[in-house]
Amino acid sequence: MYFAVALMKRLWALSTSRRVRIGLVLTALALGGLVAGGVQIVGAGNVKAASPPLKDCGRGVPPEKCNPSLGPPLTTGTNPAIPPPPAFWPSPDQIQCGPAFFSPATQQQLTDSFGNLSCLRFNGRNEWIVIGDGLAASGDVGAPGGGIVAVARCNAADSACLDPNAKHDFASFTVSHPPLSASWPLRLQATFGGRLLYVSNANCGLFTFNVVNGRWYGHAPANVDGLMHGAARAAVAAPANTPGREAIGKPAPATVAASCG
């Protein structure tokens, strides 16, 4: 305190011009210390311009569609952007086969050969699909014919064939066995576009079955997307397809275990 008072007295003893010069020097030193110490002066920096008003994208259109600032692309490290998920291909409603679709005798033969049956057609399409889960009636062993997916095609103008309550002949179906033909159960997990079936082949894994050509493909999303776009990957090896009349009562064909994964 004494030193400060003595300093002030000596300053006042100087001429006015010298006091002004010394005052400017001290002020500059003080400001330099503030900056070096990291002190920020409010309003002197880091000022952000006001955001522009949001555009009206139109009725029913999310605001981020025409206001880029609301929806910047997500990034993952050095990747330019997160790739979009595989396209989703919803199927039309299912039309279930009626109780008279097969004769009682045919129904019993199919159940004895291929296990529990599912029978359906997708609305707007002309393929009838029968899926046998390959499980015997006892529930603890496989059915002798194994699990199957059988497909019959109707003429678009054939109303009787498209009728779920009309009687049908299994001889018009083509039977496809999965790679592990004698395994059970065979389960339908999902459908895509009314023409692809996502099927689990017991411990052999998941496969994509193409109703159009009766062939089996891998389960990766790229397989589904490729098939729906007409650019399918190679089909997996599976037992040869069999006419429906020949498949009934016969044992499951030899398996192709190499296709399991």
N, C-alpha and C positions, 0 to 999 in steps of 0.2 A: 504493500500500500504506500509506504514512504517513497519507494522508488518511482511509482506511478505519479505521485504528486510532484516530486522533484523534476520528472521528465516534462510534465505539463508546464511548470514554471519556466524551464529553459526554452520550451517552444514559444511561449508567449513573449519571451525576451527577444526572439528573432524578428526580423523584418517580416512584413505581411507577405511578400512574394516568396520568401523562403519557406514560411509556414504552409503556403498553398502547395508548393512543390513536394514537401515532405508528406503532406496529407495525401496527395495523389499516389505517392509511392506506397504508403502504408495500406491504402485502399486496394491497390493492385495486388499486394502481397496477401491480403486477407482473402480476396476473391480466389486467388490461385490456390490457397490452402483449402477452401471449400470444395473446389472442383476436384483437387487431388484426394480429398477425403471421401468422395463419392456422394456429396450432398447434391440433390437435385432441386432446382427451383421450379415450383409448380407453375405451369403455364409457359415455361421457357422451352420445353421439349416434349417429345413423345405425344404430340398432339395428333389425334386421328380425325380424318375428315368424316363428316356425317355420311352414313350409308344412304345410297339412293333409295327412293321409295320402291316398294315391291310392285311388280307388274301384275295386272289382273289376267290370269291365263284363260279365263273363260269359265263358264259354268261347268262344274263337274271335273275340272282339270286341276290336279294337285299343283300348288304354287311352285314347287321345286322344278316343275317341267319347263317353266319359262323364266325362272330366276336361278341362274347357276350358283349364286352365292349360298343358296339353301341346300344344295345337294352336291358337294364336291365328291369326286370319285374316291372310293376307298382304295387304299394301297396296302400292299404287304411287302415290306422291306424294299428291295430293288425292283419288284415286279411293278409294271405300269399300272395295273388295276386287277382287282380280284375277278377272275373269270365268272361269267354268269352260270347259274346251275343248269343242269340238263333240262331241256324242254319237257314240260309235263303234257302227256297225251291222254286226256280223259276218254273213257269209253262211253258209248251210248248205254242206255238202260238195258238190262238183261230181260229176255223173254224166256221164262222157264218152260220146259217140256211138260205137257199135260200128262195125267195118269194113263191115258190111252195111247201115248206116243209110240210105245212098243207093246206088242202083245204080251200077255202074262208069261207065256212060255219063253219068249225072247228075253224079257226082263229077268227071269230066273237064270237063264243061261249066262247072261252078261254079268250078273252079280256073282254067280259061282266062279266065273273065269277071271273077272277083273276087280272084284271087291265092290265097295260102296260106290254108287254112281252119282254124278252130277250131269245134268243135261240142260243146255241153254243155247240161245241165239241172241246176238246183239241187235237191238232195234236198228233197222235200216240196212242190215247186212244179211246175206243169204246163206251163211254157213251155220249148220247145226253142230254143236260141239258136245261130245260125251267124254267125261273124265272119270276114269276108274282109279281109285286110290290104291289098288293092289293089296288090300287088307282082307283076309279071309273072314268069314262070318264069325268065327270063334274069337277074333280080335287079337290073337296072340301069334299068328303065323301069316305068311303072305299067301295071297290067292295064287293059284297055279299059273294064270296067264300074266301075272305081274300088273304093274300100273300102266295105264294107257291114256293117250289123248286121241280120240277118234273124231274125224271131221267128215261131214257130208255137205255138198253144195246143192242148192236149189236154183232152178231157173227163176229169174226175177219175176217172171210172169206166171209161175206155177204157184197159185194160191194154196193148193192142197199141201204142197211140200213145205211151204212157209207157215202153215197152220200148226201151232203147238199141240192142238187137240186131235189132229188127224193121225192115223196109224202110219208108222214108218217102218221100213225094212233096214235092218242093220247091214245088209249086204251092200247098201249104197254108201257105207262109210269106209274110209281109209284109216287104218289103225297105225298109230305111231307110238313106239315104245321109247322111253328115255334111255340115256346111256346105260345106267344101272337098272336094267329092265326088271329084274326080279326083286328089287328092293321095295320097301314099303315104310311109311305111306307116301303116296304121291299127292302133293297139296298145291292147289292154286292159291298163289299169294297176292297177285295183282294182275290187272289187265291194262293194255295200252292201245288206244285208238280202235278198240273193237276187233283187233286182228293179231295182237301179240298177247301171249299168256306168260306170266312170270310164275314158274313152277319150281317147287322144291322137290328134289329127287332123293328123299331120305338123306343118308349120310354121303351121297355123291355130290351134293351141293345144289345151287340154284341155276336154272336155265331159262332162256327165253324161247318159247315155242311160237313159230310163225304159222298161224292158221292158214295162210294163203298157200304156202308151199310145203307144209308138213315137215319142216326141218327144225332142228334144235340149234340154238346159238348160246353164246356166253351170257352171263348175267350183268356185265358191266353196263353202266348208263350209256356208254358210247355204242354198245350193240343195239340197245333200244332206239337210240336217236338215229343211228345209221339205218336201221330197218325202216323206221318211219319216214326217213328222207329218201329211201330207195338206194342207199349206198351201204349195204350191209357188209359186215366183216364175214370171214369164212365161217361156215357152219361147223359145229363140233361133230365128231363121229358118233353115230348111234346105230342101233339095229335097223335093218331095212324095213320100210313100211309094208303093211300087209292088208289085203282086202278084208273087209269085215267078215265075210262069210268064212274065210279061211282061218281067221284069228280065234273065233269062238271055240273053246274046248281044247286049245293047244297050249302047251307050256310056254312060258316066256322065253324069248330068244336069248342067245348068248349075250352077255353084258359086254360093254366097251368101257372098262374101268379106267382106261387111259384118259377119258374125257372128264373124269371127276376132278374137282378142284375146289 
